[in-house]
């Protein structure tokens, strides 16, 4: 199956198209967003040169499922998932921050901690912690949402002082973030997983805060296997995980961290198929369902047709 790394559709009522790191987002009229989860893959805020077959389907279907299962906590932007790789929802005015919540000291937080820092985004970090250890309580470490380039760590007080988000709205975002994370942890635990950390994006629609974009996918989240977690932690061993961190580790081992002058290691067919397998593995573990690849002779025509059918049903 060939990876779908780009789309170039023109729909009735189309206002604009935005190409993100992973998604192609079509704005339709004043009300709708068509979000196509392509098979592009990014790490260190860089889109890698090859796509990963079925990655877009995995991301879209996990996100769609979790949006449905958390809609009692907060309303979200989703209207319908019209194709295995496409969700259509309402246009919202996004907040210019991403709400990152961490249950364990790992990934970026661990790299900062190992470098000697004892504060992250204004949140104090306890002394004497080891990699992958659970925090006494989950911590929220927001980042700015960059239109291009790298997102940057930022504190709650800086967000408010700079007028990026009002204090009232930000505190509501924190409340939603903690509630969503609790639900995600409960659902992961039911499947024998630990939701280590994740990020949420929020916006406003008709003055109401709503959850946007994806949720609890391997691109936005990190999962550990619960079985053996404590034993591996005690021995200082690497955790068995389901996340995109293994891609970052492969890149770092090849001397790439997204810095100027660095070159992405060769993405062989073996590397690409291995990444597909890891994404499918996460899908099956976190959903408890067998992954059924949406194979078709002309997937781009299938995607376009399913989107047009929805738009026609809305009078467009």
WOGIWO-V440790 format. One record per pair of residues at least 12 apart in sequence whose C-alpha atoms are under 10 Angstrom apart, sorted by sequence separation. I is the first residue (numbers start at 0). J is the second residue. D is the distance in Angstrom with one decimal. If there is no record, write none. Layout:
# WOGIWO-V440790
i;j;d
I;J;D
I;J;D
This chain:
# WOGIWO-V440790
i;j;d
6;18;9.2
13;25;6.9
14;26;5.4
15;27;7.5
22;34;6.5
23;35;5.2
24;36;8.7
38;50;5.0
39;51;6.4
76;88;5.1
77;89;6.6
107;119;9.9
112;124;8.1
140;152;7.1
141;153;5.9
142;154;8.0
182;194;9.9
183;195;9.9
184;196;9.5
199;211;7.6
200;212;6.4
227;239;8.5
228;240;9.8
250;262;9.3
251;263;9.3
252;264;9.0
253;265;9.0
279;291;9.4
5;18;8.7
13;26;5.8
14;27;5.6
15;28;9.1
22;35;5.5
23;36;6.8
37;50;8.3
38;51;5.2
39;52;8.8
75;88;8.6
76;89;5.1
77;90;9.6
112;125;9.8
140;153;7.4
141;154;6.7
142;155;9.6
156;169;9.9
181;194;9.3
183;196;9.9
199;212;7.9
200;213;8.0
225;238;9.4
226;239;9.1
250;263;6.8
251;264;9.3
279;292;9.3
12;26;8.4
13;27;4.4
14;28;6.0
21;35;8.7
22;36;4.7
23;37;7.1
37;51;9.0
38;52;5.9
39;53;10.0
40;54;8.1
63;77;7.8
75;89;8.6
76;90;7.3
112;126;9.4
124;138;9.2
140;154;7.1
141;155;7.4
155;169;7.9
180;194;8.1
183;197;9.3
199;213;7.7
200;214;8.5
224;238;7.6
225;239;8.8
249;263;9.9
250;264;6.6
8;23;9.8
10;25;8.5
12;27;5.3
13;28;6.1
14;29;8.3
21;36;6.4
22;37;5.6
37;52;9.1
38;53;6.5
39;54;7.8
40;55;9.1
62;77;10.0
63;78;9.8
76;91;7.4
113;128;9.7
123;138;9.4
139;154;9.3
140;155;8.3
143;158;8.5
155;170;9.1
180;195;9.6
198;213;9.1
199;214;6.5
223;238;6.5
224;239;5.8
225;240;9.3
249;264;8.5
250;265;9.7
5;21;9.3
6;22;9.5
7;23;8.8
9;25;8.8
10;26;9.4
11;27;7.5
12;28;5.2
13;29;9.4
16;32;9.6
18;34;10.0
20;36;10.0
21;37;5.9
22;38;8.6
37;53;8.6
38;54;5.1
39;55;7.6
63;79;8.4
64;80;9.5
75;91;9.8
108;124;9.6
112;128;8.8
113;129;9.0
122;138;7.4
139;155;9.0
142;158;9.3
180;196;8.4
198;214;7.5
199;215;8.6
222;238;9.7
223;239;5.8
224;240;5.9
250;266;10.0
4;21;8.4
5;22;8.8
6;23;7.0
8;25;8.6
10;27;7.7
11;28;8.7
12;29;9.0
15;32;9.8
16;33;9.3
17;34;9.5
18;35;9.8
19;36;9.8
20;37;9.3
21;38;7.1
22;39;7.9
36;53;9.8
37;54;7.4
38;55;4.7
63;80;6.8
112;129;9.2
113;130;8.6
122;139;7.8
141;158;8.9
180;197;7.8
197;214;8.1
198;215;7.9
222;239;8.7
223;240;4.1
224;241;7.6
4;22;9.2
5;23;7.5
6;24;9.7
7;25;9.8
9;27;10.0
13;31;9.4
16;34;9.9
19;37;9.9
21;39;5.1
22;40;9.7
36;54;8.2
37;55;4.8
38;56;8.0
62;80;9.8
112;130;9.0
120;138;9.7
121;139;9.7
122;140;7.4
155;173;9.7
179;197;9.9
180;198;9.0
197;215;6.6
198;216;9.6
222;240;5.5
223;241;6.0
4;23;9.5
12;31;9.7
13;32;9.6
20;39;7.2
21;40;6.1
36;55;4.6
37;56;7.9
38;57;9.4
109;128;9.4
119;138;9.3
120;139;8.2
121;140;8.0
180;199;9.3
196;215;9.1
197;216;8.5
221;240;7.4
222;241;5.0
223;242;8.2
13;33;9.8
19;39;9.7
20;40;7.4
21;41;7.0
35;55;8.0
36;56;6.9
38;58;9.2
60;80;8.1
63;83;9.7
104;124;9.3
109;129;8.3
110;130;9.1
119;139;9.2
120;140;5.3
121;141;9.8
143;163;9.1
179;199;8.8
197;217;9.0
198;218;9.5
199;219;8.0
221;241;6.4
222;242;5.8
20;41;6.3
35;56;9.4
36;57;8.9
37;58;9.1
59;80;8.1
109;130;6.2
119;140;6.7
120;141;6.8
176;197;9.6
194;215;8.4
197;218;8.9
198;219;5.7
199;220;9.5
220;241;9.0
221;242;4.7
222;243;9.4
249;270;9.5
20;42;9.3
36;58;7.0
37;59;9.2
60;82;9.2
63;85;9.4
108;130;9.3
109;131;7.8
119;141;9.4
120;142;8.2
176;198;8.3
197;219;5.5
198;220;6.7
220;242;6.5
221;243;7.2
222;244;9.6
36;59;6.1
59;82;8.9
60;83;6.4
63;86;7.4
108;131;9.8
109;132;9.7
176;199;7.0
196;219;8.4
197;220;4.1
198;221;9.8
219;242;8.5
220;243;8.0
221;244;7.4
20;44;7.7
35;59;8.2
36;60;9.7
59;83;6.7
60;84;7.4
62;86;9.2
104;128;7.8
105;129;9.0
106;130;8.7
175;199;9.3
176;200;9.3
196;220;5.6
197;221;6.5
217;241;7.2
218;242;7.0
219;243;8.4
220;244;9.3
246;270;9.6
20;45;7.5
21;46;7.8
34;59;9.0
58;83;9.3
59;84;5.5
60;85;8.7
103;128;10.0
104;129;7.4
105;130;5.8
106;131;8.5
176;201;9.6
195;220;7.4
196;221;5.5
197;222;9.1
217;242;4.8
218;243;6.0
20;46;6.0
56;82;8.7
57;83;8.2
58;84;7.9
59;85;6.5
60;86;8.9
103;129;9.7
104;130;5.7
105;131;4.9
175;201;9.5
194;220;7.3
195;221;5.4
196;222;7.5
216;242;8.3
217;243;5.8
218;244;9.0
19;46;9.4
20;47;9.4
56;83;5.3
57;84;8.0
58;85;9.8
59;86;7.0
103;130;8.1
104;131;4.8
105;132;7.8
172;199;9.3
194;221;6.2
195;222;5.3
196;223;9.9
216;243;9.5
217;244;8.9
55;83;8.2
56;84;4.6
103;131;5.4
104;132;5.6
105;133;9.1
172;200;9.3
187;215;9.6
193;221;8.4
194;222;4.7
195;223;6.6
246;274;7.7
6;35;8.3
21;50;9.7
55;84;5.7
56;85;8.1
102;131;9.1
103;132;5.3
104;133;6.4
172;201;7.6
192;221;10.0
193;222;5.4
194;223;6.7
195;224;9.9
245;274;8.8
5;35;9.4
6;36;10.0
53;83;9.5
54;84;9.0
55;85;8.6
102;132;8.6
103;133;4.1
104;134;6.8
172;202;9.7
192;222;6.3
193;223;5.0
194;224;9.0
5;36;9.6
6;37;8.1
53;84;8.7
102;133;5.7
103;134;5.4
120;151;9.5
121;152;9.4
179;210;9.9
183;214;9.2
184;215;9.8
192;223;5.7
193;224;6.1
194;225;9.4
243;274;8.8
246;277;10.0
4;36;9.3
5;37;6.6
101;133;8.8
102;134;5.8
103;135;9.0
108;140;9.1
120;152;5.8
121;153;7.6
122;154;7.7
141;173;9.8
183;215;7.1
191;223;8.8
192;224;4.6
193;225;5.6
245;277;9.1
3;36;9.1
4;37;5.5
5;38;8.3
21;54;9.9
22;55;8.5
101;134;8.0
102;135;8.4
103;136;9.1
104;137;9.8
119;152;7.7
120;153;5.0
121;154;5.0
122;155;9.0
175;208;9.6
191;224;6.2
192;225;4.9
193;226;9.4
3;37;5.7
4;38;5.3
5;39;8.0
21;55;8.2
102;136;7.0
103;137;7.5
104;138;9.8
119;153;8.4
120;154;4.2
121;155;7.3
139;173;7.6
175;209;9.6
176;210;9.7
180;214;10.0
190;224;9.1
191;225;5.4
192;226;7.9
243;277;8.8
2;37;8.1
3;38;5.2
4;39;5.2
101;136;8.9
102;137;4.4
103;138;8.8
119;154;7.9
120;155;7.3
121;156;8.1
175;210;8.9
179;214;9.2
180;215;8.9
187;222;8.2
190;225;9.0
191;226;6.9
193;228;9.0
242;277;8.1
243;278;8.4
2;38;5.6
3;39;7.4
4;40;8.9
101;137;5.4
102;138;6.7
120;156;9.3
121;157;9.1
172;208;8.2
179;215;9.5
187;223;9.5
188;224;9.2
192;228;9.7
241;277;7.2
242;278;7.9
1;38;9.3
2;39;7.9
21;58;10.0
22;59;10.0
100;137;6.6
101;138;5.3
102;139;9.1
120;157;9.2
139;176;8.2
171;208;8.6
172;209;9.6
187;224;9.4
188;225;7.5
240;277;9.8
241;278;8.0
100;138;5.6
101;139;6.4
139;177;8.4
172;210;9.6
184;222;9.6
187;225;9.2
99;138;8.4
100;139;4.3
101;140;7.5
138;177;9.1
241;280;7.8
242;281;7.6
99;139;5.6
100;140;6.1
137;177;8.2
168;208;8.2
241;281;5.8
98;139;6.9
99;140;5.2
100;141;7.8
240;281;9.2
241;282;9.5
98;140;6.8
99;141;5.1
34;77;10.0
97;140;8.9
98;141;4.7
99;142;7.2
137;180;9.0
241;284;9.0
4;48;9.6
32;76;9.0
33;77;9.9
97;141;5.6
98;142;6.8
137;181;9.6
241;285;9.5
4;49;7.9
5;50;9.6
31;76;9.4
32;77;9.2
96;141;6.6
97;142;5.3
98;143;9.0
195;240;9.4
3;49;9.8
4;50;5.8
31;77;9.7
32;78;9.6
33;79;9.9
34;80;9.4
38;84;9.1
96;142;5.6
97;143;6.3
98;144;9.7
194;240;9.9
2;49;8.1
3;50;6.9
4;51;8.5
31;78;9.1
33;80;9.6
35;82;9.0
36;83;8.9
37;84;7.1
95;142;8.8
96;143;4.6
97;144;6.0
193;240;9.0
194;241;9.6
195;242;9.7
2;50;5.3
3;51;8.2
4;52;9.2
33;81;9.6
35;83;9.4
36;84;5.3
37;85;8.9
95;143;6.2
96;144;4.9
97;145;9.6
192;240;8.8
193;241;9.6
194;242;9.9
1;50;8.5
2;51;5.7
3;52;7.2
35;84;5.8
36;85;6.1
94;143;9.5
95;144;5.2
96;145;8.5
192;241;8.8
1;51;8.4
2;52;4.3
3;53;8.5
34;84;8.4
35;85;4.6
36;86;8.2
94;144;8.4
95;145;7.9
0;51;9.6
1;52;6.1
2;53;7.1
3;54;9.3
4;55;9.3
34;85;5.7
35;86;6.7
93;144;9.7
95;146;9.3
0;52;6.3
1;53;8.9
2;54;8.4
3;55;8.2
33;85;7.1
34;86;5.4
35;87;8.6
0;53;8.2
2;55;8.9
33;86;6.2
34;87;6.0
97;150;8.8
99;152;9.7
32;86;8.4
33;87;4.5
34;88;8.0
96;150;9.0
97;151;9.9
32;87;5.7
33;88;6.7
96;151;9.5
97;152;9.7
31;87;6.9
32;88;5.3
33;89;8.8
96;152;9.7
97;153;10.0
142;198;9.5
144;200;9.2
31;88;5.7
32;89;5.8
33;90;9.2
96;153;8.9
139;196;9.7
141;198;8.5
30;88;8.3
31;89;4.7
32;90;5.5
137;195;9.4
138;196;9.4
139;197;9.9
140;198;9.3
141;199;9.6
30;89;5.6
31;90;5.2
32;91;8.8
137;196;8.8
139;198;9.3
222;281;8.6
27;87;10.0
29;89;8.9
30;90;5.3
31;91;8.9
217;277;9.5
218;278;9.5
224;284;9.7
24;85;9.8
26;87;9.9
29;90;7.2
30;91;8.4
217;278;7.3
22;84;9.8
23;85;9.7
24;86;9.9
25;87;9.4
26;88;10.0
27;89;9.6
28;90;9.4
29;91;9.8
96;158;8.3
133;195;8.5
216;278;9.4
22;85;9.5
24;87;9.5
26;89;9.5
27;90;8.8
95;158;9.4
132;195;9.9
222;285;9.2
26;90;7.7
131;195;8.6
217;281;7.3
216;281;8.7
217;282;8.6
216;282;8.5
96;163;7.8
95;163;6.6
96;164;8.2
217;285;9.9
94;163;7.7
95;164;7.7
216;285;9.1
94;164;7.0
215;285;9.2
98;169;9.7
96;169;9.7
100;173;9.3
94;168;9.6
98;172;7.7
99;173;9.8
94;169;9.5
97;172;9.9
98;173;7.7
100;176;7.3
98;175;9.8
99;176;8.2
100;177;7.7
94;172;9.8
98;176;6.9
102;180;9.1
98;177;9.9
100;179;10.0
101;180;9.1
100;180;7.5
3;84;10.0
99;180;9.9
102;184;9.5
106;195;9.9
192;281;10.0
103;193;9.7
105;195;8.2
106;196;9.2
102;193;9.1
103;194;9.1
104;195;8.6
105;196;8.6
194;285;9.9
102;194;7.6
103;195;5.7
104;196;9.1
131;223;9.5
192;284;8.1
101;194;8.9
102;195;5.2
103;196;7.0
190;283;9.7
191;284;8.2
192;285;7.7
101;195;6.3
102;196;5.7
190;284;6.4
191;285;8.7
100;195;8.7
101;196;4.3
102;197;8.9
190;285;6.2
100;196;5.6
101;197;6.7
132;228;9.6
189;285;8.9
190;286;8.0
99;196;7.3
100;197;5.7
101;198;8.7
131;228;9.2
132;229;9.0
187;284;8.7
188;285;9.4
190;287;7.1
99;197;5.8
100;198;6.1
131;229;9.9
187;285;6.4
189;287;9.5
98;197;8.4
99;198;4.1
100;199;8.4
133;232;9.9
186;285;8.0
187;286;8.9
98;198;5.3
99;199;6.5
131;231;9.6
132;232;7.0
186;286;9.0
97;198;6.4
98;199;5.1
99;200;9.0
131;232;7.0
132;233;9.4
73;175;7.1
97;199;5.9
98;200;6.4
130;232;7.9
44;147;8.7
45;148;8.2
72;175;7.4
73;176;9.9
96;199;9.2
97;200;5.2
98;201;8.3
129;232;8.3
44;148;6.5
45;149;8.9
72;176;10.0
96;200;7.3
97;201;7.7
129;233;9.5
131;235;9.1
43;148;9.4
44;149;5.9
73;178;9.2
95;200;8.7
96;201;8.2
130;235;7.9
131;236;9.7
43;149;7.8
44;150;8.0
72;178;7.2
73;179;8.5
94;200;7.4
95;201;8.7
96;202;9.7
129;235;8.1
130;236;9.4
131;237;8.5
43;150;9.7
72;179;7.1
93;200;7.6
94;201;5.9
95;202;8.7
130;237;8.8
131;238;7.6
93;201;6.0
94;202;5.2
130;238;9.6
149;257;9.4
69;178;9.3
70;179;9.7
92;201;8.6
93;202;3.9
94;203;7.7
148;257;10.0
69;179;7.0
72;182;9.0
91;201;8.7
92;202;5.1
93;203;6.4
91;202;5.6
92;203;5.2
93;204;9.1
90;202;9.1
91;203;5.4
92;204;6.6
69;182;7.5
90;203;9.0
91;204;5.1
92;205;9.3
65;179;9.8
68;182;8.9
69;183;8.7
90;204;7.4
91;205;8.4
92;206;9.4
94;208;9.4
68;183;9.5
89;204;8.1
91;206;9.7
93;208;9.4
106;221;9.0
91;207;9.6
92;208;9.4
93;209;9.2
105;221;9.4
65;182;9.7
91;208;9.1
92;209;9.5
93;210;9.5
94;211;9.9
65;183;8.4
68;186;9.6
91;209;8.0
93;211;8.0
91;210;9.4
92;211;9.7
93;212;10.0
101;220;9.6
91;211;7.9
99;219;9.2
100;220;9.6
101;221;9.5
65;186;9.6
90;211;9.3
99;220;9.4
89;211;9.2
88;211;9.0
88;212;9.4
76;201;9.3
75;201;8.7
76;202;8.9
86;212;9.5
19;146;8.8
20;147;9.4
75;202;9.2
76;203;9.5
86;213;9.9
19;147;9.1
75;203;9.8
76;204;8.6
75;204;9.5
74;204;9.9
77;209;9.9
74;207;8.7
75;208;8.6
76;209;6.5
77;210;8.9
73;207;9.9
74;208;7.7
75;209;4.9
76;210;6.3
77;211;7.9
73;208;8.0
74;209;5.2
75;210;4.4
76;211;5.5
77;212;8.6
73;209;6.4
74;210;6.3
75;211;6.0
76;212;7.7
77;213;9.9
73;210;6.7
74;211;9.2
75;212;8.8
72;210;9.7
106;244;7.5
70;209;9.6
105;244;9.9
70;210;8.8
69;210;9.5
106;247;9.4
106;248;9.8
66;210;8.3
66;211;9.0
69;214;9.6
66;212;9.2
66;213;7.8
65;213;8.5
66;214;6.8
63;212;9.6
64;213;10.0
65;214;6.3
66;215;9.1
62;212;8.1
63;213;7.6
64;214;9.0
65;215;7.0
62;213;5.0
63;214;8.1
64;215;9.6
65;216;8.8
61;213;8.4
62;214;5.1
63;215;9.9
59;212;9.8
60;213;9.7
61;214;7.8
62;215;6.5
63;216;9.8
59;213;7.6
61;215;7.3
62;216;6.1
58;213;7.8
59;214;9.5
61;216;6.0
62;217;9.7
58;214;9.0
60;216;9.1
61;217;8.9
58;215;9.1
59;216;8.4
62;219;9.9
58;216;5.8
57;216;8.2
58;217;7.3
57;217;8.9
58;218;7.6
58;219;9.5
54;217;9.7
54;218;9.8
30;204;9.9
42;218;9.2
36;213;9.8
41;218;8.7
34;212;8.5
40;218;8.7
22;212;9.9
21;218;9.4
42;243;8.2
41;243;9.3
42;244;8.8
40;243;9.4
42;246;7.4
43;247;7.5
41;246;9.1
42;247;6.2
40;246;9.5
41;247;9.3
42;248;10.0
43;250;9.3
42;250;8.5
43;251;10.0
83;291;9.9
83;292;8.8
84;293;8.9
83;293;6.8
45;256;9.1
46;257;9.7
82;293;9.2
43;255;8.9
44;256;9.3
45;257;6.4
42;255;9.8
43;256;6.1
44;257;7.0
45;258;9.5
42;256;8.2
43;257;5.2
84;298;9.6
42;257;7.7
43;258;8.6
48;263;8.1
47;263;7.4
48;264;9.8
49;265;9.6
50;266;9.6
46;263;10.0
47;264;9.6
48;265;9.1
49;266;7.0
51;268;10.0
85;302;7.4
45;263;9.5
48;266;7.8
49;267;9.2
57;275;9.4
83;301;9.9
84;302;7.5
85;303;9.7
47;266;8.7
49;268;9.6
51;270;9.6
52;271;8.1
82;301;8.1
83;302;8.4
87;306;8.2
51;271;6.0
52;272;7.9
54;274;8.7
58;278;8.5
61;281;9.5
82;302;6.3
85;305;8.8
86;306;9.0
50;271;7.7
51;272;7.4
54;275;6.5
57;278;6.8
58;279;9.8
61;282;6.8
65;286;9.3
81;302;8.4
82;303;9.2
85;306;8.0
49;271;7.8
51;273;9.3
52;274;8.9
53;275;6.8
54;276;9.4
56;278;9.8
57;279;6.8
60;282;8.5
61;283;9.7
64;286;8.2
82;304;9.3
83;305;9.9
87;309;8.7
51;274;6.9
52;275;6.2
53;276;9.5
54;277;9.6
55;278;9.7
56;279;9.6
57;280;9.8
81;304;9.7
82;305;6.2
87;310;9.6
50;274;9.9
51;275;5.9
52;276;9.6
54;278;6.5
57;281;8.7
58;282;8.3
61;285;8.1
81;305;6.0
82;306;7.7
50;275;9.6
51;276;9.7
53;278;8.3
54;279;7.9
57;282;6.2
61;286;7.3
80;305;9.7
81;306;6.5
52;278;9.7
53;279;8.1
56;282;9.8
57;283;9.4
60;286;9.4
80;306;9.5
81;307;9.7
51;278;9.2
81;308;8.8
54;282;9.9
81;309;7.2
80;309;9.9
60;290;9.8
79;309;8.8
57;290;8.2
40;274;9.9
56;290;9.6
57;291;9.7
56;291;9.6
57;292;8.9
56;292;7.8
38;275;9.8
53;290;9.9
56;293;7.7
53;291;9.8
53;292;6.8
52;292;9.5
53;293;7.9
53;294;9.0
35;302;8.6
2;271;10.0
35;306;9.8
33;306;7.8
33;310;9.8
31;310;9.3
27;310;8.9
28;315;8.9
27;315;8.9
8;299;9.2
0;292;9.6
7;299;9.3
8;300;9.8
0;293;9.8
1;294;9.8
6;299;7.5
10;303;8.7
0;294;7.4
5;299;9.4
8;302;9.7
9;303;9.1
0;295;8.8
3;298;8.3
8;303;7.2
0;296;9.2
2;298;9.9
3;299;8.0
6;302;9.6
7;303;9.7
10;306;8.5
11;307;8.2
1;298;9.6
6;303;9.3
10;307;7.2
0;298;9.9
9;307;9.9
12;310;9.1
11;310;7.8
10;310;8.5
11;311;8.8
13;315;9.6
11;314;9.7
12;315;6.6
11;315;5.9
10;315;8.8
